[in-house]
Amino acid sequence: MIKLKTRCNNMTKSRTQIPAKTRDSVLKEFRHRCAMCGGEAPQLHHIDEKPNNNEPSNLLPLCPNCHLRDQHDPTASIEIEKLKLFRKFKDPTILKTQFHPLFKRMKFLYELDSNSNFFYLSSKSNELIEFVASLKMGDFYTKRISALMDPPRHVYERYRTCEPDPGNEKFKEKRRQEYIEQLGKVRAAVEELIVELLRYQEWK
């Protein structure tokens, strides 16, 4: 009992109260309604599940029924990056079951790090582009997303055919890091195009 009480006290101390100005601003942004269902008396949910992060972009008003509900798996919490996407664009289609396969193919963009493999990233980029191509208006959006995400063809070919010598290894490492940076820089633009694409899908 003592340990439990100590833990609860520590959790209470670690949580900072959402400033009234921030709370009012976020609630006003969503008209004092649940962002998901439009219900009344919403609670402010911390998207990244960090109670000290009271940035408005990390706060989402949700009613008790929608709090952490996942439409394609009601027993699971909604993935943080998906909630961030929903908070950013406020498009309810992002929370639909049909969007999840597309979201899964976007996830690698949120997992970039300095150790990411060039061919893995290239493969994931191609998979996302191919999936987009299969959707309504896919041809239009595929061209624009490809222009953002594809590594230059001459770099890809040289990267693939380089013999293992010190000079080539330096080239490959430089291009790998450049590709990671490229994907990081275009992620927001890719997100915007994909969310725009959603309006043309006939999902119910």
CNS distance restraints for C-alpha pairs under 8 A (distance, minus, plus):
assign (resid   1 and name CA) (resid   5 and name CA) 6.14 0.50 0.50
assign (resid   2 and name CA) (resid   6 and name CA) 6.14 0.50 0.50
assign (resid   3 and name CA) (resid   7 and name CA) 6.15 0.50 0.50
assign (resid   4 and name CA) (resid   8 and name CA) 6.21 0.50 0.50
assign (resid   5 and name CA) (resid   9 and name CA) 6.16 0.50 0.50
assign (resid   6 and name CA) (resid  10 and name CA) 6.22 0.50 0.50
assign (resid   7 and name CA) (resid  11 and name CA) 6.25 0.50 0.50
assign (resid   8 and name CA) (resid  12 and name CA) 6.19 0.50 0.50
assign (resid   9 and name CA) (resid  13 and name CA) 6.23 0.50 0.50
assign (resid  10 and name CA) (resid  14 and name CA) 6.15 0.50 0.50
assign (resid  11 and name CA) (resid  15 and name CA) 6.37 0.50 0.50
assign (resid  14 and name CA) (resid  51 and name CA) 7.64 0.50 0.50
assign (resid  14 and name CA) (resid  52 and name CA) 7.13 0.50 0.50
assign (resid  15 and name CA) (resid  51 and name CA) 5.24 0.50 0.50
assign (resid  15 and name CA) (resid  52 and name CA) 5.55 0.50 0.50
assign (resid  16 and name CA) (resid  51 and name CA) 6.66 0.50 0.50
assign (resid  16 and name CA) (resid  52 and name CA) 5.33 0.50 0.50
assign (resid  17 and name CA) (resid  52 and name CA) 7.91 0.50 0.50
assign (resid  18 and name CA) (resid  22 and name CA) 6.73 0.50 0.50
assign (resid  18 and name CA) (resid  23 and name CA) 6.28 0.50 0.50
assign (resid  18 and name CA) (resid  54 and name CA) 5.89 0.50 0.50
assign (resid  19 and name CA) (resid  23 and name CA) 6.17 0.50 0.50
assign (resid  19 and name CA) (resid  54 and name CA) 7.82 0.50 0.50
assign (resid  20 and name CA) (resid  24 and name CA) 6.00 0.50 0.50
assign (resid  21 and name CA) (resid  25 and name CA) 6.09 0.50 0.50
assign (resid  22 and name CA) (resid  26 and name CA) 6.21 0.50 0.50
assign (resid  22 and name CA) (resid  54 and name CA) 7.75 0.50 0.50
assign (resid  22 and name CA) (resid  55 and name CA) 7.83 0.50 0.50
assign (resid  22 and name CA) (resid  56 and name CA) 6.44 0.50 0.50
assign (resid  23 and name CA) (resid  27 and name CA) 6.15 0.50 0.50
assign (resid  23 and name CA) (resid  44 and name CA) 7.72 0.50 0.50
assign (resid  24 and name CA) (resid  28 and name CA) 5.94 0.50 0.50
assign (resid  25 and name CA) (resid  29 and name CA) 6.13 0.50 0.50
assign (resid  25 and name CA) (resid  56 and name CA) 7.97 0.50 0.50
assign (resid  26 and name CA) (resid  30 and name CA) 6.57 0.50 0.50
assign (resid  26 and name CA) (resid  56 and name CA) 6.33 0.50 0.50
assign (resid  26 and name CA) (resid  59 and name CA) 7.21 0.50 0.50
assign (resid  26 and name CA) (resid  60 and name CA) 7.49 0.50 0.50
assign (resid  26 and name CA) (resid  61 and name CA) 7.58 0.50 0.50
assign (resid  27 and name CA) (resid  31 and name CA) 5.97 0.50 0.50
assign (resid  27 and name CA) (resid  32 and name CA) 4.63 0.50 0.50
assign (resid  27 and name CA) (resid  33 and name CA) 7.24 0.50 0.50
assign (resid  27 and name CA) (resid  61 and name CA) 6.72 0.50 0.50
assign (resid  28 and name CA) (resid  32 and name CA) 5.65 0.50 0.50
assign (resid  30 and name CA) (resid  34 and name CA) 7.32 0.50 0.50
assign (resid  30 and name CA) (resid  35 and name CA) 6.42 0.50 0.50
assign (resid  30 and name CA) (resid  61 and name CA) 7.45 0.50 0.50
assign (resid  32 and name CA) (resid  40 and name CA) 6.93 0.50 0.50
assign (resid  32 and name CA) (resid  41 and name CA) 7.03 0.50 0.50
assign (resid  32 and name CA) (resid  42 and name CA) 7.02 0.50 0.50
assign (resid  32 and name CA) (resid  61 and name CA) 7.81 0.50 0.50
assign (resid  33 and name CA) (resid  37 and name CA) 7.98 0.50 0.50
assign (resid  33 and name CA) (resid  38 and name CA) 4.91 0.50 0.50
assign (resid  33 and name CA) (resid  39 and name CA) 5.40 0.50 0.50
assign (resid  33 and name CA) (resid  40 and name CA) 5.12 0.50 0.50
assign (resid  33 and name CA) (resid  41 and name CA) 6.69 0.50 0.50
assign (resid  33 and name CA) (resid  42 and name CA) 6.03 0.50 0.50
assign (resid  33 and name CA) (resid  61 and name CA) 6.99 0.50 0.50
assign (resid  33 and name CA) (resid  62 and name CA) 7.66 0.50 0.50
assign (resid  33 and name CA) (resid  63 and name CA) 7.92 0.50 0.50
assign (resid  34 and name CA) (resid  38 and name CA) 4.51 0.50 0.50
assign (resid  34 and name CA) (resid  39 and name CA) 4.93 0.50 0.50
assign (resid  34 and name CA) (resid  40 and name CA) 6.33 0.50 0.50
assign (resid  34 and name CA) (resid  41 and name CA) 7.48 0.50 0.50
assign (resid  34 and name CA) (resid  42 and name CA) 5.21 0.50 0.50
assign (resid  34 and name CA) (resid  43 and name CA) 8.00 0.50 0.50
assign (resid  34 and name CA) (resid  61 and name CA) 5.27 0.50 0.50
assign (resid  34 and name CA) (resid  62 and name CA) 4.48 0.50 0.50
assign (resid  34 and name CA) (resid  63 and name CA) 5.29 0.50 0.50
assign (resid  34 and name CA) (resid  66 and name CA) 7.92 0.50 0.50
assign (resid  35 and name CA) (resid  60 and name CA) 6.90 0.50 0.50
assign (resid  35 and name CA) (resid  61 and name CA) 5.70 0.50 0.50
assign (resid  35 and name CA) (resid  62 and name CA) 5.89 0.50 0.50
assign (resid  35 and name CA) (resid  90 and name CA) 7.71 0.50 0.50
assign (resid  36 and name CA) (resid  62 and name CA) 6.79 0.50 0.50
assign (resid  36 and name CA) (resid  66 and name CA) 6.81 0.50 0.50
assign (resid  36 and name CA) (resid  92 and name CA) 6.90 0.50 0.50
assign (resid  37 and name CA) (resid  66 and name CA) 7.40 0.50 0.50
assign (resid  39 and name CA) (resid  63 and name CA) 6.21 0.50 0.50
assign (resid  40 and name CA) (resid  63 and name CA) 6.88 0.50 0.50
assign (resid  41 and name CA) (resid  63 and name CA) 6.46 0.50 0.50
assign (resid  42 and name CA) (resid  61 and name CA) 5.26 0.50 0.50
assign (resid  42 and name CA) (resid  62 and name CA) 4.76 0.50 0.50
assign (resid  42 and name CA) (resid  63 and name CA) 4.14 0.50 0.50
assign (resid  42 and name CA) (resid  64 and name CA) 7.08 0.50 0.50
assign (resid  43 and name CA) (resid  61 and name CA) 5.30 0.50 0.50
assign (resid  43 and name CA) (resid  62 and name CA) 5.27 0.50 0.50
assign (resid  43 and name CA) (resid  63 and name CA) 5.83 0.50 0.50
assign (resid  43 and name CA) (resid  64 and name CA) 7.22 0.50 0.50
assign (resid  44 and name CA) (resid  59 and name CA) 5.88 0.50 0.50
assign (resid  44 and name CA) (resid  60 and name CA) 5.39 0.50 0.50
assign (resid  44 and name CA) (resid  61 and name CA) 4.40 0.50 0.50
assign (resid  44 and name CA) (resid  62 and name CA) 6.24 0.50 0.50
assign (resid  45 and name CA) (resid  49 and name CA) 7.83 0.50 0.50
assign (resid  45 and name CA) (resid  59 and name CA) 5.49 0.50 0.50
assign (resid  45 and name CA) (resid  60 and name CA) 5.12 0.50 0.50
assign (resid  45 and name CA) (resid  61 and name CA) 6.02 0.50 0.50
assign (resid  45 and name CA) (resid  62 and name CA) 6.54 0.50 0.50
assign (resid  45 and name CA) (resid  67 and name CA) 7.45 0.50 0.50
assign (resid  46 and name CA) (resid  50 and name CA) 6.30 0.50 0.50
assign (resid  46 and name CA) (resid  51 and name CA) 6.30 0.50 0.50
assign (resid  46 and name CA) (resid  53 and name CA) 7.28 0.50 0.50
assign (resid  46 and name CA) (resid  54 and name CA) 7.48 0.50 0.50
assign (resid  46 and name CA) (resid  58 and name CA) 5.65 0.50 0.50
assign (resid  46 and name CA) (resid  59 and name CA) 4.98 0.50 0.50
assign (resid  46 and name CA) (resid  60 and name CA) 6.68 0.50 0.50
assign (resid  47 and name CA) (resid  58 and name CA) 5.20 0.50 0.50
assign (resid  47 and name CA) (resid  59 and name CA) 6.04 0.50 0.50
assign (resid  47 and name CA) (resid  60 and name CA) 6.81 0.50 0.50
assign (resid  47 and name CA) (resid  80 and name CA) 6.07 0.50 0.50
assign (resid  47 and name CA) (resid  83 and name CA) 6.45 0.50 0.50
assign (resid  47 and name CA) (resid  84 and name CA) 6.69 0.50 0.50
assign (resid  48 and name CA) (resid  53 and name CA) 7.97 0.50 0.50
assign (resid  48 and name CA) (resid  58 and name CA) 6.71 0.50 0.50
assign (resid  48 and name CA) (resid  80 and name CA) 5.97 0.50 0.50
assign (resid  53 and name CA) (resid  58 and name CA) 6.92 0.50 0.50
assign (resid  54 and name CA) (resid  58 and name CA) 6.52 0.50 0.50
assign (resid  54 and name CA) (resid  59 and name CA) 6.80 0.50 0.50
assign (resid  55 and name CA) (resid  59 and name CA) 6.80 0.50 0.50
assign (resid  57 and name CA) (resid  84 and name CA) 7.89 0.50 0.50
assign (resid  57 and name CA) (resid  87 and name CA) 6.98 0.50 0.50
assign (resid  57 and name CA) (resid  88 and name CA) 7.35 0.50 0.50
assign (resid  58 and name CA) (resid  84 and name CA) 7.37 0.50 0.50
assign (resid  58 and name CA) (resid  87 and name CA) 7.89 0.50 0.50
assign (resid  60 and name CA) (resid  87 and name CA) 6.64 0.50 0.50
assign (resid  62 and name CA) (resid  66 and name CA) 5.85 0.50 0.50
assign (resid  62 and name CA) (resid  67 and name CA) 5.39 0.50 0.50
assign (resid  63 and name CA) (resid  67 and name CA) 5.98 0.50 0.50
assign (resid  65 and name CA) (resid  69 and name CA) 7.48 0.50 0.50
assign (resid  68 and name CA) (resid  76 and name CA) 7.69 0.50 0.50
assign (resid  68 and name CA) (resid  77 and name CA) 4.86 0.50 0.50
assign (resid  68 and name CA) (resid  78 and name CA) 5.72 0.50 0.50
assign (resid  69 and name CA) (resid  73 and name CA) 7.96 0.50 0.50
assign (resid  69 and name CA) (resid  74 and name CA) 5.65 0.50 0.50
assign (resid  69 and name CA) (resid  75 and name CA) 7.38 0.50 0.50
assign (resid  69 and name CA) (resid  76 and name CA) 6.86 0.50 0.50
assign (resid  69 and name CA) (resid  77 and name CA) 5.72 0.50 0.50
assign (resid  69 and name CA) (resid  78 and name CA) 6.22 0.50 0.50
assign (resid  70 and name CA) (resid  74 and name CA) 4.88 0.50 0.50
assign (resid  70 and name CA) (resid  75 and name CA) 7.20 0.50 0.50
assign (resid  70 and name CA) (resid  76 and name CA) 5.94 0.50 0.50
assign (resid  70 and name CA) (resid  77 and name CA) 5.64 0.50 0.50
assign (resid  70 and name CA) (resid  78 and name CA) 4.89 0.50 0.50
assign (resid  70 and name CA) (resid  95 and name CA) 7.59 0.50 0.50
assign (resid  71 and name CA) (resid  95 and name CA) 6.75 0.50 0.50
assign (resid  71 and name CA) (resid  96 and name CA) 6.50 0.50 0.50
assign (resid  71 and name CA) (resid  97 and name CA) 6.21 0.50 0.50
assign (resid  72 and name CA) (resid  96 and name CA) 7.35 0.50 0.50
assign (resid  72 and name CA) (resid  97 and name CA) 4.96 0.50 0.50
assign (resid  78 and name CA) (resid  82 and name CA) 6.94 0.50 0.50
assign (resid  78 and name CA) (resid  83 and name CA) 6.68 0.50 0.50
assign (resid  79 and name CA) (resid  83 and name CA) 6.36 0.50 0.50
assign (resid  80 and name CA) (resid  84 and name CA) 6.18 0.50 0.50
assign (resid  81 and name CA) (resid  85 and name CA) 6.18 0.50 0.50
assign (resid  81 and name CA) (resid 110 and name CA) 7.56 0.50 0.50
assign (resid  82 and name CA) (resid  86 and name CA) 6.22 0.50 0.50
assign (resid  82 and name CA) (resid  94 and name CA) 7.33 0.50 0.50
assign (resid  82 and name CA) (resid  95 and name CA) 7.82 0.50 0.50
assign (resid  82 and name CA) (resid 103 and name CA) 7.51 0.50 0.50
assign (resid  83 and name CA) (resid  87 and name CA) 6.00 0.50 0.50
assign (resid  84 and name CA) (resid  88 and name CA) 6.09 0.50 0.50
assign (resid  85 and name CA) (resid  89 and name CA) 6.22 0.50 0.50
assign (resid  85 and name CA) (resid  90 and name CA) 7.87 0.50 0.50
assign (resid  85 and name CA) (resid  94 and name CA) 7.53 0.50 0.50
assign (resid  85 and name CA) (resid 191 and name CA) 8.00 0.50 0.50
assign (resid  86 and name CA) (resid  90 and name CA) 5.00 0.50 0.50
assign (resid  86 and name CA) (resid  91 and name CA) 6.04 0.50 0.50
assign (resid  86 and name CA) (resid  92 and name CA) 7.13 0.50 0.50
assign (resid  86 and name CA) (resid  94 and name CA) 6.06 0.50 0.50
assign (resid  86 and name CA) (resid  95 and name CA) 7.42 0.50 0.50
assign (resid  89 and name CA) (resid 195 and name CA) 7.60 0.50 0.50
assign (resid  91 and name CA) (resid 195 and name CA) 7.62 0.50 0.50
assign (resid  92 and name CA) (resid  96 and name CA) 7.05 0.50 0.50
assign (resid  93 and name CA) (resid  99 and name CA) 6.92 0.50 0.50
assign (resid  93 and name CA) (resid 198 and name CA) 6.89 0.50 0.50
assign (resid  94 and name CA) (resid  99 and name CA) 5.89 0.50 0.50
assign (resid  94 and name CA) (resid 100 and name CA) 7.89 0.50 0.50
assign (resid  94 and name CA) (resid 195 and name CA) 7.70 0.50 0.50
assign (resid  95 and name CA) (resid  99 and name CA) 6.99 0.50 0.50
assign (resid  95 and name CA) (resid 100 and name CA) 7.93 0.50 0.50
assign (resid  96 and name CA) (resid 100 and name CA) 7.25 0.50 0.50
assign (resid  98 and name CA) (resid 102 and name CA) 7.96 0.50 0.50
assign (resid  98 and name CA) (resid 203 and name CA) 6.98 0.50 0.50
assign (resid  99 and name CA) (resid 103 and name CA) 6.17 0.50 0.50
assign (resid 100 and name CA) (resid 104 and name CA) 6.06 0.50 0.50
assign (resid 101 and name CA) (resid 105 and name CA) 6.65 0.50 0.50
assign (resid 102 and name CA) (resid 106 and name CA) 6.55 0.50 0.50
assign (resid 102 and name CA) (resid 128 and name CA) 7.39 0.50 0.50
assign (resid 102 and name CA) (resid 131 and name CA) 7.10 0.50 0.50
assign (resid 102 and name CA) (resid 132 and name CA) 7.69 0.50 0.50
assign (resid 103 and name CA) (resid 107 and name CA) 6.30 0.50 0.50
assign (resid 105 and name CA) (resid 124 and name CA) 7.11 0.50 0.50
assign (resid 105 and name CA) (resid 127 and name CA) 6.97 0.50 0.50
assign (resid 105 and name CA) (resid 128 and name CA) 5.27 0.50 0.50
assign (resid 106 and name CA) (resid 110 and name CA) 7.70 0.50 0.50
assign (resid 106 and name CA) (resid 128 and name CA) 6.55 0.50 0.50
assign (resid 107 and name CA) (resid 111 and name CA) 6.76 0.50 0.50
assign (resid 108 and name CA) (resid 112 and name CA) 6.55 0.50 0.50
assign (resid 108 and name CA) (resid 121 and name CA) 7.66 0.50 0.50
assign (resid 108 and name CA) (resid 124 and name CA) 7.10 0.50 0.50
assign (resid 109 and name CA) (resid 183 and name CA) 6.99 0.50 0.50
assign (resid 109 and name CA) (resid 184 and name CA) 7.12 0.50 0.50
assign (resid 109 and name CA) (resid 187 and name CA) 6.58 0.50 0.50
assign (resid 112 and name CA) (resid 116 and name CA) 6.30 0.50 0.50
assign (resid 112 and name CA) (resid 180 and name CA) 6.83 0.50 0.50
assign (resid 112 and name CA) (resid 184 and name CA) 7.37 0.50 0.50
assign (resid 113 and name CA) (resid 180 and name CA) 7.43 0.50 0.50
assign (resid 114 and name CA) (resid 177 and name CA) 6.92 0.50 0.50
assign (resid 114 and name CA) (resid 180 and name CA) 7.28 0.50 0.50
assign (resid 116 and name CA) (resid 120 and name CA) 7.44 0.50 0.50
assign (resid 116 and name CA) (resid 121 and name CA) 7.13 0.50 0.50
assign (resid 116 and name CA) (resid 180 and name CA) 7.36 0.50 0.50
assign (resid 117 and name CA) (resid 121 and name CA) 6.23 0.50 0.50
assign (resid 117 and name CA) (resid 176 and name CA) 7.34 0.50 0.50
assign (resid 118 and name CA) (resid 122 and name CA) 6.16 0.50 0.50
assign (resid 118 and name CA) (resid 176 and name CA) 5.40 0.50 0.50
assign (resid 118 and name CA) (resid 179 and name CA) 7.35 0.50 0.50
assign (resid 118 and name CA) (resid 180 and name CA) 7.96 0.50 0.50
assign (resid 119 and name CA) (resid 123 and name CA) 5.91 0.50 0.50
assign (resid 120 and name CA) (resid 124 and name CA) 6.13 0.50 0.50
assign (resid 121 and name CA) (resid 125 and name CA) 6.03 0.50 0.50
assign (resid 122 and name CA) (resid 126 and name CA) 6.21 0.50 0.50
assign (resid 122 and name CA) (resid 150 and name CA) 7.33 0.50 0.50
assign (resid 122 and name CA) (resid 151 and name CA) 7.54 0.50 0.50
assign (resid 123 and name CA) (resid 127 and name CA) 6.19 0.50 0.50
assign (resid 124 and name CA) (resid 128 and name CA) 6.24 0.50 0.50
assign (resid 125 and name CA) (resid 129 and name CA) 6.22 0.50 0.50
assign (resid 125 and name CA) (resid 149 and name CA) 6.58 0.50 0.50
assign (resid 125 and name CA) (resid 150 and name CA) 7.24 0.50 0.50
assign (resid 126 and name CA) (resid 130 and name CA) 6.02 0.50 0.50
assign (resid 126 and name CA) (resid 150 and name CA) 7.97 0.50 0.50
assign (resid 127 and name CA) (resid 131 and name CA) 6.16 0.50 0.50
assign (resid 128 and name CA) (resid 132 and name CA) 6.22 0.50 0.50
assign (resid 129 and name CA) (resid 133 and name CA) 6.17 0.50 0.50
assign (resid 129 and name CA) (resid 142 and name CA) 5.79 0.50 0.50
assign (resid 129 and name CA) (resid 145 and name CA) 6.97 0.50 0.50
assign (resid 129 and name CA) (resid 146 and name CA) 6.70 0.50 0.50
assign (resid 130 and name CA) (resid 134 and name CA) 6.61 0.50 0.50
assign (resid 130 and name CA) (resid 142 and name CA) 7.70 0.50 0.50
assign (resid 131 and name CA) (resid 135 and name CA) 7.06 0.50 0.50
assign (resid 132 and name CA) (resid 138 and name CA) 5.33 0.50 0.50
assign (resid 132 and name CA) (resid 141 and name CA) 7.20 0.50 0.50
assign (resid 132 and name CA) (resid 142 and name CA) 6.17 0.50 0.50
assign (resid 133 and name CA) (resid 137 and name CA) 7.75 0.50 0.50
assign (resid 133 and name CA) (resid 138 and name CA) 4.09 0.50 0.50
assign (resid 133 and name CA) (resid 139 and name CA) 5.53 0.50 0.50
assign (resid 133 and name CA) (resid 141 and name CA) 7.48 0.50 0.50
assign (resid 133 and name CA) (resid 142 and name CA) 5.61 0.50 0.50
assign (resid 134 and name CA) (resid 138 and name CA) 5.95 0.50 0.50
assign (resid 135 and name CA) (resid 201 and name CA) 7.34 0.50 0.50
assign (resid 136 and name CA) (resid 200 and name CA) 6.38 0.50 0.50
assign (resid 136 and name CA) (resid 201 and name CA) 6.04 0.50 0.50
assign (resid 137 and name CA) (resid 141 and name CA) 6.66 0.50 0.50
assign (resid 137 and name CA) (resid 197 and name CA) 7.12 0.50 0.50
assign (resid 137 and name CA) (resid 200 and name CA) 6.95 0.50 0.50
assign (resid 138 and name CA) (resid 142 and name CA) 5.69 0.50 0.50
assign (resid 138 and name CA) (resid 197 and name CA) 7.81 0.50 0.50
assign (resid 139 and name CA) (resid 143 and name CA) 6.53 0.50 0.50
assign (resid 140 and name CA) (resid 144 and name CA) 6.97 0.50 0.50
assign (resid 141 and name CA) (resid 145 and name CA) 6.06 0.50 0.50
assign (resid 141 and name CA) (resid 193 and name CA) 6.92 0.50 0.50
assign (resid 141 and name CA) (resid 194 and name CA) 7.76 0.50 0.50
assign (resid 141 and name CA) (resid 197 and name CA) 7.17 0.50 0.50
assign (resid 142 and name CA) (resid 146 and name CA) 5.84 0.50 0.50
assign (resid 143 and name CA) (resid 147 and name CA) 6.21 0.50 0.50
assign (resid 144 and name CA) (resid 148 and name CA) 6.61 0.50 0.50
assign (resid 145 and name CA) (resid 149 and name CA) 6.13 0.50 0.50
assign (resid 145 and name CA) (resid 190 and name CA) 6.13 0.50 0.50
assign (resid 145 and name CA) (resid 193 and name CA) 7.41 0.50 0.50
assign (resid 146 and name CA) (resid 150 and name CA) 5.33 0.50 0.50
assign (resid 148 and name CA) (resid 183 and name CA) 7.91 0.50 0.50
assign (resid 148 and name CA) (resid 186 and name CA) 6.23 0.50 0.50
assign (resid 148 and name CA) (resid 190 and name CA) 7.50 0.50 0.50
assign (resid 149 and name CA) (resid 182 and name CA) 7.43 0.50 0.50
assign (resid 149 and name CA) (resid 183 and name CA) 6.21 0.50 0.50
assign (resid 149 and name CA) (resid 186 and name CA) 7.22 0.50 0.50
assign (resid 151 and name CA) (resid 155 and name CA) 6.83 0.50 0.50
assign (resid 151 and name CA) (resid 156 and name CA) 6.43 0.50 0.50
assign (resid 151 and name CA) (resid 179 and name CA) 6.66 0.50 0.50
assign (resid 152 and name CA) (resid 156 and name CA) 6.37 0.50 0.50
assign (resid 153 and name CA) (resid 157 and name CA) 6.17 0.50 0.50
assign (resid 154 and name CA) (resid 158 and name CA) 6.04 0.50 0.50
assign (resid 155 and name CA) (resid 159 and name CA) 5.82 0.50 0.50
assign (resid 155 and name CA) (resid 175 and name CA) 7.43 0.50 0.50
assign (resid 156 and name CA) (resid 160 and name CA) 6.12 0.50 0.50
assign (resid 157 and name CA) (resid 161 and name CA) 6.21 0.50 0.50
assign (resid 158 and name CA) (resid 162 and name CA) 5.71 0.50 0.50
assign (resid 159 and name CA) (resid 172 and name CA) 5.90 0.50 0.50
assign (resid 162 and name CA) (resid 168 and name CA) 6.05 0.50 0.50
assign (resid 163 and name CA) (resid 168 and name CA) 6.66 0.50 0.50
assign (resid 164 and name CA) (resid 168 and name CA) 6.38 0.50 0.50
assign (resid 164 and name CA) (resid 169 and name CA) 6.47 0.50 0.50
assign (resid 165 and name CA) (resid 169 and name CA) 6.12 0.50 0.50
assign (resid 166 and name CA) (resid 170 and name CA) 6.28 0.50 0.50
assign (resid 167 and name CA) (resid 171 and name CA) 6.42 0.50 0.50
assign (resid 168 and name CA) (resid 172 and name CA) 6.12 0.50 0.50
assign (resid 169 and name CA) (resid 173 and name CA) 6.09 0.50 0.50
assign (resid 170 and name CA) (resid 174 and name CA) 6.12 0.50 0.50
assign (resid 171 and name CA) (resid 175 and name CA) 6.18 0.50 0.50
assign (resid 172 and name CA) (resid 176 and name CA) 5.97 0.50 0.50
assign (resid 173 and name CA) (resid 177 and name CA) 6.25 0.50 0.50
assign (resid 174 and name CA) (resid 178 and name CA) 6.20 0.50 0.50
assign (resid 175 and name CA) (resid 179 and name CA) 6.07 0.50 0.50
assign (resid 176 and name CA) (resid 180 and name CA) 6.34 0.50 0.50
assign (resid 177 and name CA) (resid 181 and name CA) 6.25 0.50 0.50
assign (resid 178 and name CA) (resid 182 and name CA) 6.05 0.50 0.50
assign (resid 179 and name CA) (resid 183 and name CA) 6.22 0.50 0.50
assign (resid 180 and name CA) (resid 184 and name CA) 6.26 0.50 0.50
assign (resid 181 and name CA) (resid 185 and name CA) 6.15 0.50 0.50
assign (resid 182 and name CA) (resid 186 and name CA) 6.30 0.50 0.50
assign (resid 183 and name CA) (resid 187 and name CA) 5.93 0.50 0.50
assign (resid 186 and name CA) (resid 190 and name CA) 6.14 0.50 0.50
assign (resid 187 and name CA) (resid 191 and name CA) 6.11 0.50 0.50
assign (resid 188 and name CA) (resid 192 and name CA) 6.26 0.50 0.50
assign (resid 189 and name CA) (resid 193 and name CA) 6.33 0.50 0.50
assign (resid 190 and name CA) (resid 194 and name CA) 6.16 0.50 0.50
assign (resid 191 and name CA) (resid 195 and name CA) 6.12 0.50 0.50
assign (resid 192 and name CA) (resid 196 and name CA) 6.09 0.50 0.50
assign (resid 193 and name CA) (resid 197 and name CA) 6.12 0.50 0.50
assign (resid 194 and name CA) (resid 198 and name CA) 6.53 0.50 0.50
assign (resid 195 and name CA) (resid 199 and name CA) 7.44 0.50 0.50
assign (resid 196 and name CA) (resid 200 and name CA) 7.94 0.50 0.50
assign (resid 197 and name CA) (resid 201 and name CA) 7.28 0.50 0.50
